[in-house]
């Protein structure tokens, strides 16, 4: 129940997620794509996906982040297709 006044509305903690198609590196025989998330509460995390090729590792990372609903609501299919190209890899 919310009582009048701005002070009674709880503030949701913010979390920022960063993904970059150049954050793909080879470790052993696999490629690993990474994303990082920073929280106002210092609950920082790294999310990663691996595969035999850098493009597929990055695609798996995007797909997993989509399933977890970590991508912005306005992240459209064209943007995903451009990101999946892994031009920097």
N, C-alpha and C positions, 0 to 999 in steps of 0.2 A: 504494500500500500504506500502510495506517495502522498506526503503531506505538502502543503503549499510552500513555495519558495524554491529558488534555484539550488540552495545548499542541500536539499534533501534528495536530489536526483543523483544516484551513484554514477561515477565516471567509469566507463569501460577502459581497461588498460589497452594501450596501443601496441601493435606488433608490426614491424616492417619486414617484408620478405624481399630478398634480392636474388635475382637469377641473371646469369650472363652466359651466353653460349661460348665464351672463351674460357670459362672455368671448367674445362674438361681436360683431364690429364691421364696419361697411361701409367698403370701400376701393374707390373708383371705382364701378363698376357691380356689384361682387360683395360677398358677405358672407363673412367669414372667422371660423371657429371655431378656438379654440386650446386646447391643453393643455400643461402644462409638466411636466418630470421633473427631479428633482434627485438627484444621485448623491453617495455618500460620497467618491468619487474626483474630485469637481469636474467630472464629465462631464455638465453640465446641458444639456438640450435643450428646444426648443419644437417641438411637433407641431401642424400646422394643416391645415385642409381648407376649401375654398371652394366656393360655389355661388351661384345667383341669389337664394336666399332664406335667411334666418337659420336656419330650422328644418332645411332640407335640408343646409346647411353643417354644422350640429351633428350631424345624423344620419350624414353621411359621416365626420365625425371619430370618432364612436362605432364605426361599422362598421370603419374602418381600424384603430383601436386594438384592436378585437376580433380582427381578423385577425393583428395583431402580438402578440396575447396580452398586452396591456398592461392589460387590465381584470382586476379581482380574480376569482378562481374563484367567489365567491359572488354575483357581479353577475348577478342573475336578470333575466328578461325584463320583469317588472313594474317593476323599478327603471329599466331602459332606457326603457320606455314613459313613465314619469313624467319622466325626464330629457329625453326627446325633445320634450316639450311646449314647451320653451323659454319658460316662463312669464315669465322676466325679460327677454325680447327684445321 
